[in-house]
Amino acid sequence: MRPTALVDVNNFYVSAERVFNPKLRGQPVVVLSNNDGCVVSRSDEAKMLGIPMAAPLFKHRELILTQGVHVLSSNYELYGDMSDRVYRVLQRFSPDVEKYSIDEAFVYLPEFVEPALMRDTMQQYLGLPVSVGIGPTKTLAKAANYLGKAESHRGGVYAPRDDEWDRVLEALDVGAVWGIGRKWAARLKRHQIATALQLRDKTDAFIKTYFSVVAHRIVLELRGQPCIDLNHLRQDRKNAACTRSFGKPLREIDDLREALAFFCATVGSRIREDGQLASQLHVFLSTGRFSNGESYRRSYTTLLPEPTSTTPLLIRSAYAALDSIFKKGPVYRQAGVILSGLIDDSGQQYDLFSDRNHARDASLMRAMDGINHRYGRGKVRLGAEGFDPKWTMKQAWRSAKYTTRWNELKRVGLGSLDLPQDLIPHS
């Protein structure tokens, strides 16, 4: 049985910022969500000050000012590129790497690899601190990773021996088991199941009676039986969304059309990457909860003519939905596109009488996705997305896009380097 490693970057957004701004190391740092609203990443120093995750910035403004906390806007382009680099470094250890989230990946090791080597290589190549847990299944690798971080003497790495798993699972709250959400955790605790060990040792009959097939898979994984395959989580996903709060409120329908086109392009690319097609499209508009003017929120769900991931078709349906719910007058602060009824694209049967050239559509989307993946998001886009959007989010404290924009590359002054004088160019 091949061991599985779960590798995740500690405080990813903050850590990515520190790679290019070493002055932030050892300092309290927070990174904010869209429109600089809430805290989405914290350094350990900020955690020690008591700044909670998802905290609204305005509620902790005084603490941030008095304690000298560095505040940054989210720089998603930088984080996405650094995430891709993490993925490529992990492929040095194995060809089988599953990118689970922007800061986590499962690595299926061909043979045992010392977890400290993976940690040290990531630090050397990218300057990012990571934690590594190794186990015979994904769920156990997650548990090992959790304990590796929680127990400071381990240095963020843990590969438990066979005789250590009982201790690992006994120390793990059932709510911290991968795949067990808050609702399941509350139900389990009502059945006197408080730890991962107690969950593992429950009978199959009990789990199947009171929970679900998914819960049974988790229990089998806790027993060391791999049963959550590479694409399991993607296949179970029922919807995909792209929503935003606008940096500036919008009144005109043309501005909203641009925003919805961008949302469709974003979420369409996401489901294509996962090999999925959408059957339904949901659009919503809102003035927001704290609107000073007329309060208005409407949504519209439409069944797509046929399951698709083709961006122009998604945009066409989103425009039709927008026309049905747009009202002249209100000032809109939020909107979004949600795709649902997701199915695998491998078995799609198209309408015999459709005049769409599906092969051409698929080829166009592959070409656009390939170019944008290689050269950066938005390098090739549809005109409907616009070129100078009014709706983009506030990013008052965004750092430079150091790795993806030529005009934002980090500059180094040669005069500050200890070089022989004859190697320093003179004007």
KAURJO-V369362 format. One record per backbone hydrogen bond with DSSP energy under -1.0 kcal/mol. NH is the residue of the N-H (numbers start at 1). CO is the residue of the C=O. If there is no record, write none. Layout:
# KAURJO-V369362
nh:NH co:CO
nh:NH co:CO
This chain:
# KAURJO-V369362
nh:4 co:135
nh:5 co:107
nh:6 co:133
nh:7 co:105
nh:8 co:131
nh:9 co:103
nh:10 co:129
nh:15 co:11
nh:16 co:12
nh:17 co:13
nh:18 co:14
nh:19 co:15
nh:21 co:17
nh:24 co:21
nh:25 co:22
nh:27 co:24
nh:30 co:70
nh:31 co:41
nh:32 co:72
nh:33 co:38
nh:36 co:33
nh:37 co:34
nh:39 co:55
nh:40 co:31
nh:41 co:31
nh:43 co:29
nh:47 co:43
nh:48 co:44
nh:50 co:47
nh:51 co:46
nh:54 co:39
nh:55 co:52
nh:57 co:37
nh:60 co:57
nh:64 co:60
nh:65 co:61
nh:66 co:62
nh:67 co:63
nh:69 co:64
nh:70 co:28
nh:72 co:30
nh:73 co:397
nh:79 co:75
nh:80 co:76
nh:81 co:77
nh:82 co:78
nh:83 co:79
nh:84 co:80
nh:85 co:81
nh:86 co:82
nh:87 co:83
nh:88 co:84
nh:89 co:85
nh:90 co:86
nh:91 co:87
nh:92 co:89
nh:93 co:90
nh:94 co:90
nh:98 co:106
nh:100 co:98
nh:101 co:104
nh:105 co:7
nh:106 co:98
nh:107 co:5
nh:108 co:96
nh:109 co:3
nh:117 co:114
nh:118 co:114
nh:119 co:115
nh:120 co:116
nh:121 co:117
nh:122 co:118
nh:123 co:119
nh:124 co:120
nh:125 co:121
nh:126 co:122
nh:128 co:122
nh:131 co:8
nh:132 co:156
nh:133 co:6
nh:134 co:158
nh:135 co:4
nh:141 co:137
nh:142 co:138
nh:143 co:139
nh:144 co:140
nh:145 co:141
nh:146 co:142
nh:147 co:143
nh:148 co:144
nh:149 co:145
nh:150 co:146
nh:151 co:147
nh:154 co:151
nh:155 co:152
nh:156 co:148
nh:157 co:154
nh:158 co:132
nh:164 co:161
nh:168 co:164
nh:169 co:165
nh:170 co:166
nh:171 co:167
nh:174 co:194
nh:176 co:173
nh:177 co:174
nh:180 co:177
nh:185 co:181
nh:186 co:182
nh:187 co:183
nh:188 co:184
nh:189 co:185
nh:190 co:186
nh:192 co:189
nh:193 co:188
nh:196 co:172
nh:197 co:169
nh:199 co:195
nh:200 co:196
nh:201 co:197
nh:202 co:199
nh:207 co:203
nh:208 co:204
nh:209 co:205
nh:210 co:206
nh:211 co:207
nh:216 co:212
nh:217 co:213
nh:218 co:214
nh:219 co:215
nh:220 co:216
nh:221 co:217
nh:222 co:218
nh:223 co:219
nh:224 co:221
nh:225 co:220
nh:232 co:229
nh:235 co:231
nh:236 co:232
nh:240 co:339
nh:242 co:337
nh:244 co:335
nh:246 co:333
nh:247 co:391
nh:250 co:332
nh:256 co:252
nh:257 co:253
nh:258 co:254
nh:259 co:255
nh:260 co:256
nh:261 co:257
nh:262 co:258
nh:263 co:259
nh:264 co:260
nh:265 co:261
nh:266 co:262
nh:267 co:263
nh:268 co:264
nh:269 co:265
nh:270 co:266
nh:271 co:267
nh:272 co:268
nh:273 co:269
nh:274 co:270
nh:275 co:272
nh:276 co:271
nh:277 co:343
nh:278 co:308
nh:279 co:340
nh:280 co:340
nh:281 co:302
nh:282 co:338
nh:283 co:300
nh:284 co:336
nh:285 co:298
nh:286 co:334
nh:287 co:296
nh:298 co:285
nh:300 co:283
nh:302 co:281
nh:304 co:279
nh:308 co:278
nh:314 co:310
nh:315 co:311
nh:316 co:312
nh:317 co:313
nh:318 co:314
nh:319 co:315
nh:320 co:316
nh:321 co:317
nh:322 co:318
nh:323 co:319
nh:326 co:322
nh:332 co:250
nh:333 co:286
nh:334 co:286
nh:335 co:244
nh:336 co:284
nh:337 co:242
nh:338 co:282
nh:339 co:240
nh:340 co:280
nh:342 co:238
nh:343 co:277
nh:345 co:275
nh:354 co:351
nh:358 co:356
nh:361 co:357
nh:362 co:358
nh:363 co:359
nh:364 co:360
nh:365 co:361
nh:366 co:362
nh:367 co:363
nh:368 co:364
nh:369 co:365
nh:370 co:366
nh:371 co:367
nh:372 co:368
nh:373 co:369
nh:374 co:370
nh:375 co:371
nh:376 co:372
nh:379 co:376
nh:385 co:382
nh:386 co:383
nh:398 co:395
nh:402 co:400
nh:404 co:401
nh:405 co:401
nh:408 co:405
nh:409 co:406
nh:416 co:413
nh:417 co:414
nh:419 co:417
nh:423 co:420
nh:424 co:421
